[in-house]
Amino acid sequence: MSEEAASPAPIHPDTAGAMGVPDIPYQAIIEQALAGIYVLQDEVFVYANATFAGIAGYTPAEMIGRHVSEFVQPDFIDSVLQSYRRRIAGNPASERFISRALHKDGRLILLEIHGSRVMHRGRYAVCGVGVEVTERVRNEEALEQSREQLRQLSAYANAKLEDQRRVLSRDIHDELGGMLTALKMDATRVMRRLDGAELQGMMRGVIGLTQQTIDAVKRIAEELRPSALDHLDLPLAITRDLEAFTLRSGVPHTLDAAKASTLRLSPRRATAVYRIFHEALTNVARHAAATRVDIALSADAERFLLVLRDDGVGFDDAPAAPQRSLGLLHMRERAREIGGDVRIETAPGRGTTLVLTAPLL
C-alpha cells in the first residue's frame, strides 16, 4: 500500500466555497462546530472555521492565507513548525499537543491541537481540531502546585516529628530513666537498713514497682525512636519490632535479612523505611487476622527492597476503609519523600503483600 493510500481521507480539492473554504463533506456542521477546525498547507492556513479563528480573536477571513507563525508565541514557533513538518512527512501522520498560541490582543492562550496529515488539492496538508485549554491547564498547574506544597509540608512535618521523637526518646531514657534508677538504688539501700520483715517486704514492693517503671520508660523510649536506627542498623530495629509483635500477638514471623546491605542507607532513608515497616506491621496486627508474617530485606547495587507478607484476610484495595486508606497514603507518601515506592498486593481472603523499594544513596 502506498503512503498516499494509507493517509486519512482527503479534503476534496475540486471546489471551494467563500473565502477559499474547501468543499468539505458536512461543511455546514463543521462551520458551526463548537470545536475549532483548521487546515494548514505550506505552513499557511487555507481553512479555519469561525470557532477556531474566534479562539484567537480573529475572523476566518483574517486567518486564511497567513503563516502559522503569526498566531504562535515567538518562543514556541519552532516547536509548532517541527510538529507540522513531522506530520507532513508522516512521522507520525497524526499528533496531539498543546500549543502556545497568541491572541489578537497579545495575550497567551493555550490550544490543545490534534492534527493529522490529509491530501488537499493533490498535496499533503495538515487538518486538525483545536480547543482552548488555557483555564484547564492553569487549574491543573495550580492543583499540582498545591499538591507539591502539601508534599513539602508533609515531608517537613515528618522531619520535625522525627526530630521531636529523637529528643523526647533521649530525654525519657536518659533523664527520667536515670532518676528512676537512682530512686531504685536509694530504695535498695534503705531496705538494707530496715528492721522487720514487713517493712522490708514493703520496700521490696517499691523496688519492684520502680524496676517495672524503668522497664516501661525504656520501652516507651524505644518505641518513640529505636536506638538501633541511630547506629544505622535497620535490620536490628526491625528484628526487635518483630519480636515484640510476636510476643504480643502470638503470630510467628520469619525475617530474611541476609542480603540487606543497609549500611549504605542514609539516616533519613533508614528512618523512613523503618516507619513504613512499622505502620505495615501495625496494620497486620489490627486488621489482618494473620497466622504468619514473613519479611525479607535485600539490596542490589542501587536499591533497597523490603517485602512484608501476611496470610491474613486481605482486603479490597479500591474501597478501603478511611483509616486504612490514610495508613496506605502515609506509607506511600513516606516512600515518595525518599524517592521510593510502596506497592500493595492484596485481595479478600488472600492475604496482603507490601513491597517497598528505595534508593540506597
C-alpha positions as CSV (number, residue, x, y, z in Angstrom):
1,M,0.0,0.0,0.0
2,S,1.4,3.4,-0.9
3,E,1.8,6.2,1.5
4,E,-1.0,8.2,-0.1
5,A,-3.4,5.2,0.2
6,A,-2.7,4.9,3.9
7,S,-3.4,8.6,4.5
8,P,-6.6,9.9,6.1
9,A,-9.5,10.7,3.8
10,P,-8.6,13.7,1.6
11,I,-10.3,17.0,1.5
12,H,-11.8,17.4,-1.9
13,P,-9.8,19.9,-3.9
14,D,-12.3,20.3,-6.8
15,T,-14.4,23.1,-5.4
16,A,-14.2,25.8,-2.8
17,G,-16.7,28.0,-1.0
18,A,-16.4,31.5,0.1
19,M,-13.0,32.8,1.3
20,G,-11.3,29.7,-0.3
21,V,-13.1,27.3,2.1
22,P,-12.6,23.7,0.8
23,D,-15.6,21.7,-0.2
24,I,-15.7,19.5,2.9
25,P,-18.5,17.0,3.4
26,Y,-20.9,18.1,6.1
27,Q,-19.4,21.6,5.7
28,A,-22.4,23.2,7.5
29,I,-21.7,21.1,10.6
30,I,-18.0,21.9,10.5
31,E,-18.7,25.7,10.2
32,Q,-21.0,25.5,13.2
33,A,-18.8,23.1,15.3
34,L,-18.1,24.1,18.9
35,A,-14.5,22.8,18.3
36,G,-12.1,24.8,16.2
37,I,-11.2,23.2,12.8
38,Y,-8.3,24.2,10.6
39,V,-6.3,23.2,7.5
40,L,-2.6,24.1,7.1
41,Q,-0.8,23.7,3.8
42,D,2.7,25.0,3.2
43,E,2.6,26.3,6.8
44,V,-0.2,28.6,5.8
45,F,-3.9,28.5,6.9
46,V,-6.0,27.5,4.0
47,Y,-9.1,27.0,6.1
48,A,-10.3,27.9,9.6
49,N,-13.9,27.7,10.8
50,A,-15.3,30.5,12.9
51,T,-14.7,28.7,16.2
52,F,-11.0,28.2,15.5
53,A,-10.5,31.7,14.3
54,G,-12.6,33.2,17.2
55,I,-10.4,31.4,19.8
56,A,-7.6,33.7,18.8
57,G,-9.8,36.7,18.4
58,Y,-9.9,36.7,14.6
59,T,-12.4,36.0,11.8
60,P,-11.7,33.2,9.3
61,A,-11.0,35.8,6.6
62,E,-8.3,37.3,8.8
63,M,-6.6,34.0,9.3
64,I,-6.7,32.4,5.9
65,G,-3.7,32.9,3.8
66,R,-1.4,33.9,6.7
67,H,1.6,31.9,8.0
68,V,1.0,29.8,11.1
69,S,3.9,31.6,12.9
70,E,1.8,34.8,13.1
71,F,-0.5,33.1,15.6
72,V,2.1,31.4,17.8
73,Q,4.2,32.8,20.7
74,P,7.7,33.5,19.4
75,D,9.4,31.0,21.7
76,F,7.1,28.2,20.5
77,I,7.2,28.8,16.8
78,D,10.0,26.2,16.2
79,S,8.1,23.5,18.0
80,V,4.9,24.2,16.0
81,L,6.8,24.1,12.7
82,Q,8.6,20.9,13.6
83,S,5.3,19.3,14.5
84,Y,3.8,20.4,11.2
85,R,6.8,19.0,9.2
86,R,6.7,15.7,11.1
87,R,3.1,15.2,10.2
88,I,3.6,16.2,6.6
89,A,6.4,13.7,6.4
90,G,4.1,11.1,8.0
91,N,6.4,10.6,11.1
92,P,3.9,10.5,12.7
93,A,1.0,11.3,10.4
94,S,-1.1,12.4,13.4
95,E,0.0,14.2,16.5
96,R,-1.6,15.7,19.6
97,F,0.0,18.5,21.7
98,I,-0.7,21.8,23.5
99,S,0.3,24.9,21.5
100,R,1.2,28.3,23.0
101,A,-0.9,30.5,20.7
102,L,-1.0,34.3,20.5
103,H,-4.4,36.0,20.9
104,K,-5.1,39.0,18.7
105,D,-4.9,41.3,21.8
106,G,-1.4,39.9,22.6
107,R,-2.2,37.6,25.5
108,L,-1.1,34.0,25.7
109,I,-3.7,31.3,25.1
110,L,-3.2,27.5,25.2
111,L,-4.7,25.3,22.5
112,E,-4.9,21.6,22.6
113,I,-4.3,20.6,19.0
114,H,-4.9,17.3,17.3
115,G,-3.8,17.4,13.7
116,S,-3.4,14.7,11.0
117,R,-1.9,14.6,7.5
118,V,-4.5,14.7,4.7
119,M,-4.5,15.2,0.9
120,H,-5.7,18.6,-0.2
121,R,-5.7,19.7,-3.9
122,G,-3.2,16.9,-4.7
123,R,-0.7,17.7,-2.0
124,Y,-0.3,16.9,1.7
125,A,-1.7,19.3,4.3
126,V,-2.5,19.1,8.0
127,C,-6.1,19.1,9.1
128,G,-6.8,19.4,12.8
129,V,-9.0,20.3,15.7
130,G,-8.2,22.9,18.3
131,V,-9.7,23.5,21.7
132,E,-8.8,26.3,24.1
133,V,-7.5,24.8,27.3
134,T,-5.9,27.9,28.9
135,E,-8.1,27.7,32.1
136,R,-7.9,23.9,32.3
137,V,-4.1,23.9,32.1
138,R,-3.8,26.7,34.6
139,N,-6.1,25.0,37.0
140,E,-4.1,21.7,36.6
141,E,-0.9,23.6,37.2
142,A,-2.3,25.3,40.3
143,L,-3.6,21.9,41.5
144,E,-0.2,20.3,41.0
145,Q,1.5,23.2,42.8
146,S,-0.9,22.8,45.7
147,R,-0.1,19.1,45.8
148,E,3.6,19.7,45.7
149,Q,3.2,22.2,48.6
150,L,1.3,19.6,50.6
151,R,4.0,17.1,49.9
152,Q,6.6,19.5,51.1
153,L,4.5,20.3,54.2
154,S,4.1,16.5,54.8
155,A,7.9,16.0,54.5
156,Y,8.6,18.9,56.8
157,A,6.1,17.6,59.4
158,N,7.6,14.1,59.2
159,A,11.1,15.5,59.7
160,K,10.1,17.7,62.6
161,L,8.2,14.8,64.2
162,E,11.2,12.6,63.8
163,D,13.4,15.2,65.5
164,Q,10.9,15.6,68.3
165,R,10.7,11.8,68.8
166,R,14.5,11.6,68.9
167,V,14.8,14.4,71.5
168,L,11.8,13.0,73.6
169,S,13.2,9.5,73.5
170,R,16.6,10.6,74.6
171,D,15.2,12.7,77.4
172,I,12.9,10.0,78.6
173,H,15.6,7.4,78.5
174,D,18.4,9.5,80.0
175,E,16.7,11.8,82.4
176,L,13.6,10.0,83.6
177,G,15.4,6.6,83.3
178,G,18.3,8.0,85.3
179,M,16.2,9.4,88.0
180,L,14.3,6.2,88.4
181,T,17.5,4.2,88.5
182,A,18.8,6.5,91.3
183,L,15.5,6.0,93.1
184,K,15.8,2.3,92.9
185,M,19.3,2.4,94.3
186,D,18.3,4.6,97.2
187,A,15.3,2.3,97.9
188,T,17.7,-0.7,97.9
189,R,20.0,1.0,100.5
190,V,17.0,1.9,102.7
191,M,15.8,-1.7,102.6
192,R,19.1,-3.0,103.8
193,R,18.8,-0.7,106.9
194,L,15.3,-1.6,107.7
195,D,14.4,-3.9,110.6
196,G,11.4,-6.1,110.3
197,A,10.1,-8.4,107.6
198,E,7.0,-6.3,107.0
199,L,8.9,-3.1,106.2
200,Q,11.4,-4.9,104.1
201,G,8.6,-6.6,102.2
202,M,7.0,-3.2,101.5
203,M,10.3,-1.8,100.3
204,R,10.9,-4.8,98.0
205,G,7.5,-3.9,96.5
206,V,8.6,-0.3,96.0
207,I,11.8,-1.5,94.4
208,G,9.9,-4.0,92.1
209,L,7.5,-1.2,91.1
210,T,10.4,1.1,90.4
211,Q,12.0,-1.6,88.2
212,Q,8.7,-2.0,86.3
213,T,8.6,1.7,85.7
214,I,12.2,1.7,84.5
215,D,11.3,-1.1,82.0
216,A,8.3,0.9,80.9
217,V,10.4,4.0,80.3
218,K,12.9,2.1,78.2
219,R,10.1,0.5,76.2
220,I,8.4,3.9,75.6
221,A,11.7,5.5,74.6
222,E,12.5,2.6,72.2
223,E,9.0,2.9,70.6
224,L,9.4,6.6,70.1
225,R,12.8,6.2,68.4
226,P,14.5,2.8,68.2
227,S,18.1,3.2,69.4
228,A,19.3,0.9,66.6
229,L,18.3,3.5,64.0
230,D,20.9,5.9,65.4
231,H,23.5,3.3,64.6
232,L,22.1,2.7,61.1
233,D,21.2,-0.9,62.0
234,L,17.8,-1.1,60.4
235,P,17.6,-5.0,60.5
236,L,18.2,-4.9,64.3
237,A,15.4,-2.3,64.7
238,I,13.1,-4.4,62.5
239,T,14.1,-7.6,64.4
240,R,13.2,-6.0,67.8
241,D,9.8,-4.9,66.4
242,L,9.0,-8.3,65.1
243,E,9.9,-10.0,68.4
244,A,7.7,-7.6,70.2
245,F,4.9,-8.2,67.7
246,T,5.1,-12.0,68.1
247,L,5.2,-11.7,71.9
248,R,2.1,-9.5,71.9
249,S,0.1,-11.2,69.2
250,G,1.3,-14.8,69.2
251,V,1.7,-14.7,65.4
252,P,5.0,-16.2,64.4
253,H,7.3,-14.5,61.9
254,T,10.3,-15.0,59.8
255,L,13.0,-12.5,58.8
256,D,15.4,-12.9,55.9
257,A,17.9,-10.1,56.1
258,A,21.0,-11.9,54.8
259,K,21.0,-9.9,51.5
260,A,20.3,-6.5,53.1
261,S,23.1,-4.0,52.6
262,T,21.5,-1.4,54.8
263,L,24.7,0.3,56.0
264,R,24.6,2.3,52.7
265,L,21.1,3.7,53.6
266,S,21.3,7.3,54.7
267,P,19.8,8.0,58.2
268,R,16.8,9.7,56.6
269,R,16.1,6.8,54.4
270,A,16.6,4.2,57.1
271,T,14.2,6.1,59.3
272,A,11.6,6.3,56.5
273,V,11.9,2.6,55.7
274,Y,11.5,1.7,59.4
275,R,8.4,3.9,59.8
276,I,6.8,2.4,56.7
277,F,7.6,-1.1,58.1
278,H,6.2,-0.2,61.5
279,E,3.0,1.1,60.0
280,A,2.6,-2.0,57.9
281,L,3.2,-4.3,60.9
282,T,0.7,-2.3,62.9
283,N,-1.9,-2.8,60.2
284,V,-1.2,-6.5,60.2
285,A,-1.8,-6.6,64.0
286,R,-5.0,-4.6,63.8
287,H,-6.7,-5.9,60.6
288,A,-5.1,-8.9,59.0
289,A,-6.1,-11.8,61.5
290,A,-2.9,-13.4,60.2
291,T,-1.4,-16.7,61.4
292,R,2.1,-15.9,59.9
293,V,4.2,-12.9,58.8
294,D,7.2,-13.2,56.5
295,I,9.6,-10.3,56.0
296,A,12.6,-10.2,53.5
297,L,15.2,-7.4,53.3
298,S,17.5,-7.2,50.3
299,A,19.5,-4.8,48.2
300,D,21.3,-4.6,44.9
301,A,23.8,-2.1,43.6
302,E,21.2,0.7,43.6
303,R,18.0,-0.1,45.5
304,F,16.9,-1.4,48.8
305,L,13.9,-3.8,48.9
306,L,11.6,-4.7,51.8
307,V,8.8,-7.3,51.3
308,L,6.3,-8.0,54.0
309,R,3.7,-10.8,53.5
310,D,0.9,-12.0,55.8
311,D,-1.6,-14.8,55.3
312,G,-4.5,-12.9,56.7
313,V,-7.9,-11.9,55.4
314,G,-6.6,-9.4,52.9
315,F,-8.9,-6.6,51.7
316,D,-10.3,-4.9,48.6
317,D,-7.7,-2.1,47.9
318,A,-10.2,0.1,46.0
319,P,-12.9,0.9,48.6
320,A,-10.5,0.6,51.6
321,A,-11.8,1.9,54.9
322,P,-10.8,5.5,55.6
323,Q,-8.4,4.6,58.4
324,R,-6.7,2.0,56.3
325,S,-6.6,4.3,53.3
326,L,-4.9,7.0,55.3
327,G,-2.4,4.5,56.5
328,L,-1.6,3.4,53.0
329,L,-1.4,7.0,51.9
330,H,1.0,7.8,54.7
331,M,3.3,4.9,53.7
332,R,3.3,5.9,50.1
333,E,4.0,9.5,50.9
334,R,6.9,8.5,53.2
335,A,8.3,6.4,50.4
336,R,7.9,9.2,47.8
337,E,9.9,11.5,50.1
338,I,13.0,9.3,49.8
339,G,12.5,8.6,46.1
340,G,11.0,5.2,46.8
341,D,7.7,3.4,46.1
342,V,5.2,1.3,48.0
343,R,3.1,-1.3,46.2
344,I,0.3,-3.3,47.8
345,E,-0.8,-6.7,46.5
346,T,-4.0,-8.0,48.2
347,A,-7.4,-9.4,47.7
348,P,-10.1,-10.6,50.1
349,G,-9.1,-13.9,51.7
350,R,-5.7,-14.0,50.0
351,G,-3.5,-12.1,52.5
352,T,-1.5,-9.0,51.8
353,T,2.0,-8.3,50.4
354,L,3.7,-4.9,50.8
355,V,6.7,-4.2,48.6
356,L,8.8,-1.2,49.4
357,T,11.7,-0.1,47.2
358,A,14.0,2.8,47.9
359,P,17.3,4.1,46.5
360,L,20.3,3.3,48.6
361,L,22.0,6.7,48.1
